[in-house]
Amino acid sequence: MDSLITAAARALVAGDPIAALNRVALRDDAPALALRGIAMAQLGDLERARVLLRHAARAFGPREAVARARCTVAEAEIALVSRDLGWQPKALEGAQAILERHGDRANAAHAGYLRVRRWLLTGDLDAAERATAELDPAALAPASRVGHALVAAGIAMRRLRTVPAREAVARAAAAARQSGIAALMAEVEATAVALEAPAARLVERGGSRLLRLDEVEGLLASDVLVVDACRHVVRGGAAVVPLATRPVLFALVRSLAEAWPADVSRGSLLARAFRAREADESHRARLRVEIGRLRVELQGLAGVRATADGFVLEPAADREVAVLAPPVDEAHASLVALLADGEAWSSTALAIALGTSQRTVQRALEALAAAGRVRFVGQGRARRWLAPPVPGFPTTLLLPAPLAGG
């Protein structure tokens, strides 16, 4: 590798894309195209970066499998940052295998780290946690070690493990200082702030209050019967009743929990669970059926007793009752939370991340746009959706530079 290519690669690792471009901007050989692509990605021109990397991959000869694999890794990272979750992950797996086979441990580890980030983004925490445990951070460049530690922090935060999350943020801060990249230091600081920011809202007798992540962890470890509106489950000690696929039952138990120890009228339950403005006998019959189903689901945790006016929740073992709600309890809150990372999302990527249909996401986006909560850029298939960051939601990682050594 010639001296200009080496100098450009070192500039990218140090987070200085302008210096890298100054050395290779006028060159069209394959290594220069690859480095220009990474530099353009760091500067935010992701479409131009993708084009350059594809040209570079084609320009490398058939015997340069490692170089082509590095281009694939860089393109995968661009897809991740641009929220193109439809990008085929098998290409990244193949590139990682090639890099491992040829002894390029740094880039192979970076490819594995990108796979973890994709799993974290799409909510597959089990796969992300397994892969994170298998990755060796020592094989990563300092910038990628920051990302690895922040991914570990993200998994711990979603698992409600506050101590491991703080330890991971501390590791990220040390790696960011070692890298000397200001953007990564700012990213770590943003995650540290998010870790101490309100994570949920506790609804109990007498009102509601915001809870930090460690307070949520403590509540769920207690003996309180918690109706968790963040994950749509009912928790009591070690017992968990999932109701994410039973929206009517969850609406009923949440209404009963919010009113506890008082009862809730049949009219209120019908309005909350079925959106029935005027209840007739068919609505009342359906309410009786759904209450019966709820009793079966909550067996061992709580009972539901009929009163003269409606129904009342009766927790087992004289437990207290609390409702855990999102900090911002509004329609499309999950969608707003995803858009709050400041990146431009396609409706397809949002649907994949939320595990719902694209049409459902499109209707929600249209409603949010009409209310001025989100905006879009581009048209047709190139349309991307953005929203201003919401305090309390961590931002995404900035694109770190993959090592480009030969």
C-alpha positions in Angstrom: 0.0 0.0 0.0 1.4 3.4 -1.0 2.0 6.2 1.5 -1.0 8.3 0.6 -3.4 5.4 1.1 -1.8 4.6 4.4 -2.0 8.2 5.6 -5.7 8.4 4.5 -6.5 5.2 6.3 -4.9 6.5 9.5 -6.9 9.8 9.2 -10.1 7.9 8.9 -9.3 5.8 12.0 -8.6 9.1 13.9 -12.0 10.5 12.8 -10.6 13.1 10.3 -12.4 12.5 7.0 -11.3 15.8 5.5 -7.6 14.9 5.9 -8.3 11.5 4.3 -10.0 13.2 1.3 -7.1 15.6 0.9 -4.9 12.6 0.1 -7.2 10.5 -2.2 -9.9 12.8 -3.6 -8.4 12.8 -7.1 -7.7 9.1 -7.3 -9.9 6.4 -8.8 -8.0 3.2 -8.0 -9.9 0.7 -5.9 -8.2 1.5 -2.4 -8.8 5.2 -2.9 -12.4 4.7 -3.9 -13.0 2.6 -0.7 -11.4 5.2 1.5 -13.3 8.0 -0.2 -16.5 6.1 0.4 -15.8 5.8 4.1 -14.8 9.5 4.3 -18.0 10.6 2.6 -20.0 8.4 5.0 -18.3 10.1 8.0 -19.2 13.5 6.5 -22.9 12.4 6.2 -23.2 11.9 2.4 -24.4 8.3 2.7 -25.7 7.8 -0.8 -22.4 9.0 -2.4 -20.5 6.8 0.1 -22.6 3.8 -0.9 -21.9 4.4 -4.6 -18.2 4.8 -4.0 -17.9 1.6 -2.0 -19.8 -0.4 -4.6 -17.4 0.9 -7.3 -14.5 0.0 -5.1 -15.7 -3.5 -4.5 -16.1 -4.0 -8.3 -12.6 -2.5 -8.9 -10.8 -4.9 -6.6 -9.7 -8.0 -8.5 -10.9 -11.5 -7.9 -7.9 -12.3 -5.8 -8.6 -9.4 -3.4 -11.4 -11.0 -1.5 -10.4 -9.3 1.8 -10.6 -5.8 0.3 -14.0 -6.6 -1.2 -15.1 -7.9 2.2 -14.0 -4.7 3.9 -16.1 -2.8 1.3 -19.1 -5.0 2.2 -18.6 -4.3 5.9 -18.5 -0.5 5.3 -21.6 -0.6 3.1 -23.4 -2.6 5.8 -22.5 0.1 8.3 -23.9 2.8 6.0 -27.1 0.8 5.6 -27.4 0.5 9.4 -26.8 4.3 10.0 -29.3 5.2 7.2 -31.8 2.8 8.8 -31.9 0.5 5.7 -33.0 -2.5 7.7 -34.0 -4.3 4.5 -30.3 -4.7 3.7 -29.4 -8.4 3.6 -27.5 -9.4 6.7 -26.2 -12.5 5.0 -23.8 -10.4 3.0 -22.3 -9.1 6.2 -22.0 -12.7 7.6 -20.2 -13.8 4.5 -17.8 -10.8 4.7 -17.1 -11.6 8.3 -16.3 -15.2 7.5 -13.8 -14.1 4.8 -12.1 -11.6 7.1 -11.8 -14.2 9.8 -10.4 -16.8 7.4 -7.7 -14.4 6.2 -6.7 -13.3 9.7 -8.2 -9.8 9.6 -9.4 -9.9 13.2 -10.1 -6.2 13.5 -12.5 -5.9 10.6 -14.0 -9.3 11.4 -14.7 -8.1 14.9 -16.2 -4.9 13.5 -18.5 -6.9 11.2 -19.7 -8.8 14.2 -20.2 -5.6 16.1 -22.4 -4.3 13.3 -24.5 -7.4 13.4 -25.1 -6.8 17.1 -26.1 -3.3 16.5 -28.7 -4.4 13.9 -30.2 -6.9 16.4 -30.3 -4.3 19.0 -32.1 -1.9 16.7 -34.7 -4.5 15.7 -35.3 -5.6 19.3 -33.7 -9.1 19.1 -32.0 -8.7 22.5 -31.2 -12.4 23.0 -29.2 -12.6 19.7 -27.6 -9.2 20.5 -26.6 -10.3 24.0 -25.1 -13.6 22.8 -23.1 -12.0 20.0 -21.8 -9.2 22.3 -20.6 -11.8 24.8 -18.7 -13.6 21.9 -17.0 -10.5 20.6 -13.5 -9.7 21.8 -13.3 -5.9 22.3 -9.5 -6.1 22.3 -9.7 -6.9 18.6 -11.6 -3.7 17.9 -10.1 -0.2 17.2 -10.7 2.3 20.0 -13.6 3.9 18.1 -15.3 0.5 17.6 -14.7 -0.3 21.3 -16.8 2.7 22.1 -19.6 1.3 20.0 -19.2 -2.2 21.5 -19.5 -0.8 25.1 -22.5 1.4 24.2 -24.2 -1.6 22.6 -23.6 -3.5 25.8 -25.0 -0.5 27.7 -28.1 -0.4 25.4 -28.7 -4.1 26.0 -28.4 -3.7 29.8 -30.7 -0.7 29.8 -33.4 -2.6 27.9 -32.9 -5.6 30.3 -33.3 -3.1 33.2 -29.8 -3.9 34.6 -28.6 -0.6 35.8 -25.2 -1.6 37.3 -23.9 -3.4 34.2 -25.2 -0.4 32.1 -23.2 2.1 34.1 -20.1 -0.2 33.9 -20.5 -0.4 30.1 -20.8 3.4 29.8 -17.6 3.8 31.9 -15.8 1.5 29.5 -17.2 3.5 26.6 -15.9 6.7 28.1 -12.4 5.3 28.6 -12.3 4.0 25.0 -13.7 7.4 23.7 -10.9 9.2 25.5 -8.3 6.8 24.0 -9.7 7.4 20.5 -9.6 11.2 20.8 -12.7 11.6 18.7 -14.9 14.4 20.0 -18.1 13.0 18.4 -17.7 9.7 20.2 -17.1 11.5 23.5 -20.3 13.4 23.0 -22.1 10.2 22.1 -21.0 8.6 25.4 -22.0 11.6 27.3 -25.5 11.5 25.7 -25.9 7.9 26.7 -24.8 8.6 30.3 -27.4 11.4 30.5 -30.0 9.0 29.1 -29.1 6.4 31.8 -30.0 9.0 34.5 -33.0 10.5 32.7 -36.7 9.5 33.4 -37.3 6.0 32.0 -40.9 5.5 33.0 -43.9 7.1 34.8 -45.3 5.4 37.9 -49.1 5.7 38.2 -50.3 5.0 41.7 -52.8 6.2 44.2 -52.7 10.0 44.4 -51.1 10.7 41.1 -47.9 9.8 39.1 -44.2 10.5 39.2 -41.3 9.9 36.9 -38.8 7.1 37.6 -35.2 6.7 36.6 -34.0 3.3 35.3 -32.6 2.1 38.6 -35.9 3.0 40.3 -37.8 1.0 37.7 -35.5 -1.9 38.3 -36.1 -1.7 42.0 -39.9 -1.6 41.5 -40.0 -4.6 39.3 -37.8 -6.5 41.8 -40.3 -5.7 44.6 -43.4 -7.6 45.6 -45.7 -4.9 44.1 -48.2 -6.0 41.4 -47.1 -4.0 38.4 -49.2 -3.4 35.3 -46.4 -2.6 32.9 -47.7 -0.4 30.1 -44.2 -0.1 28.6 -44.1 -3.8 27.7 -47.7 -4.7 28.1 -47.3 -7.3 30.8 -48.5 -7.8 34.4 -45.7 -8.6 36.9 -45.9 -9.9 40.4 -42.6 -11.0 41.9 -41.1 -13.6 39.5 -44.4 -14.2 37.7 -45.0 -12.4 34.4 -48.2 -12.5 32.4 -47.7 -11.2 28.8 -50.6 -9.4 27.3 -49.0 -7.7 24.3 -51.1 -9.8 21.9 -54.3 -9.3 24.1 -54.9 -5.5 23.8 -58.5 -5.7 25.2 -57.4 -7.6 28.3 -54.5 -5.3 28.9 -56.7 -2.2 28.5 -59.1 -3.7 31.2 -56.3 -4.6 33.7 -54.7 -1.2 33.3 -58.0 0.6 33.9 -58.6 -1.6 37.0 -55.0 -1.0 38.3 -55.2 2.7 37.8 -58.4 2.9 39.9 -57.3 0.4 42.6 -58.4 0.0 45.3 -61.6 1.5 44.0 -63.7 -0.2 41.4 -64.3 0.9 37.8 -67.8 1.3 36.3 -68.9 -1.0 33.4 -69.4 2.1 31.3 -65.8 3.2 31.8 -64.4 -0.2 31.0 -66.5 -0.4 27.9 -65.2 3.0 26.7 -61.6 2.2 27.5 -61.4 -1.4 26.1 -63.9 -1.3 23.3 -64.2 2.4 22.6 -68.0 2.0 22.9 -69.7 5.4 23.3 -73.2 3.9 23.9 -73.1 0.4 25.4 -75.8 -2.1 24.5 -76.4 -5.6 25.7 -73.9 -7.1 23.3 -71.2 -4.9 24.7 -72.0 -5.8 28.2 -72.0 -9.5 27.3 -68.6 -9.1 25.6 -67.3 -7.3 28.7 -68.3 -10.3 30.9 -66.5 -12.7 28.6 -63.3 -10.6 28.5 -63.4 -10.2 32.3 -63.6 -14.0 32.6 -60.6 -14.3 30.3 -58.7 -11.8 32.4 -59.4 -13.7 35.6 -57.9 -16.8 34.0 -54.8 -14.9 32.8 -54.2 -13.3 36.3 -54.8 -16.5 38.3 -52.4 -16.6 41.2 -51.6 -12.9 40.9 -54.9 -11.2 41.3 -58.7 -11.6 41.1 -61.3 -9.5 39.5 -64.5 -9.1 41.6 -67.8 -7.8 40.3 -69.3 -4.8 42.3 -72.7 -3.1 42.0 -71.2 -0.5 39.6 -68.5 -2.5 37.8 -65.4 -4.4 38.7 -62.5 -4.1 41.1 -59.0 -5.6 41.1 -58.0 -7.7 44.1 -54.3 -8.5 44.2 -53.2 -11.7 45.9 -51.2 -11.7 49.2 -52.3 -8.1 50.0 -49.9 -6.7 47.4 -49.8 -3.0 46.5 -50.7 -2.2 42.9 -48.9 0.2 40.5 -49.0 1.0 36.8 -45.8 1.6 35.0 -46.3 3.8 31.9 -43.9 5.3 29.3 -42.5 8.8 30.3 -44.6 10.2 27.4 -47.8 8.3 27.3 -49.3 9.1 23.9 -50.4 7.6 20.6 -47.5 6.2 18.5 -45.0 6.7 21.4 -42.9 3.8 20.2 -42.6 5.3 16.8 -41.7 8.7 18.2 -39.0 7.1 20.4 -37.4 5.5 17.3 -37.4 8.7 15.3 -36.0 10.6 18.3 -32.5 9.2 17.5 -32.2 12.0 15.0 -31.6 9.6 12.0 -33.7 9.5 8.8 -35.9 6.3 8.8 -37.8 4.8 5.9 -41.3 3.5 6.7 -40.1 0.0 5.8 -37.3 0.2 8.4 -39.7 1.5 11.0 -42.1 -1.4 10.4 -39.2 -3.9 10.8 -38.0 -2.3 14.0 -41.5 -2.2 15.5 -42.6 -5.6 14.3 -45.7 -4.3 12.6 -47.1 -3.7 9.1 -45.7 -1.0 6.8 -49.2 0.3 6.2 -49.8 0.7 10.0 -46.6 2.7 10.3 -47.5 4.8 7.3 -50.8 5.8 8.8 -49.1 6.6 12.1 -46.5 8.8 10.3 -49.2 10.6 8.4 -51.0 11.4 11.7 -47.8 12.6 13.3 -46.9 14.7 10.3 -50.3 16.3 10.4 -49.7 17.2 14.0 -46.3 18.6 13.2 -44.4 15.9 15.2 -42.4 14.5 12.3 -41.3 15.6 8.8 -40.1 13.8 5.7 -37.5 14.3 3.1 -37.5 12.8 -0.4 -40.3 11.3 -2.4 -41.5 7.8 -3.2 -39.2 5.0 -2.1 -36.5 7.5 -1.2 -38.7 9.2 1.4 -37.2 9.3 4.9 -38.9 10.4 8.1 -37.2 12.5 10.9 -38.2 14.0 14.2 -36.3 16.3 16.6 -34.6 14.4 19.5 -36.7 13.9 22.6 -34.9 14.4 25.9 -34.5 11.0 27.6 -34.0 8.9 24.5 -30.4 8.0 23.6 -29.2 8.9 20.2 -27.6 6.5 17.8 -23.9 6.0 17.4 -22.1 8.1 14.7 -20.5 6.1 12.0 -17.1 4.9 13.2 -14.3 4.4 10.7 -13.6 0.7 9.9 -9.9 0.0 9.7 -8.8 0.2 6.1 -5.3 -1.3 6.4 -4.1 -3.9 3.9 
